[in-house]
Amino acid sequence: MNDSEGDPMKMAAAFLRSAVHLIVEDSFAISILFVVVVATVFAFGLGAGPEIVGSVLVVGLVTALVESNLRAKK
């Protein structure tokens, strides 16, 4: 039996490990994930309207892009 036909739990663990590795290695992905988490807390936890949630997402995305560009120039 080869690795691709192995235990489903091992396959799921390998997938999650590779996904976490991709996210941790890229500061842009971490920034976007943080923005989405904050917007979700505002939307569902605090009951914020779509204007506030959309504004948080836009500001967060722009900030993540600027931060990514600044890090790339160094």
NORRAJO-V881202 format. One record per pair of residues at least 24 apart in sequence whose ideal C-beta (glycine too) atoms are under 8 Angstrom apart, sorted by the first residue. I is the first residue (numbers start at 1). J is the second residue. Records with the same first field share a line. If there is no record, write none. Layout:
I=J  J
//
This chain:
27=67  68  71
28=64  65  67  68
31=60  63  64  67  68
32=60  61  64
34=60
35=60  61  63  64
//
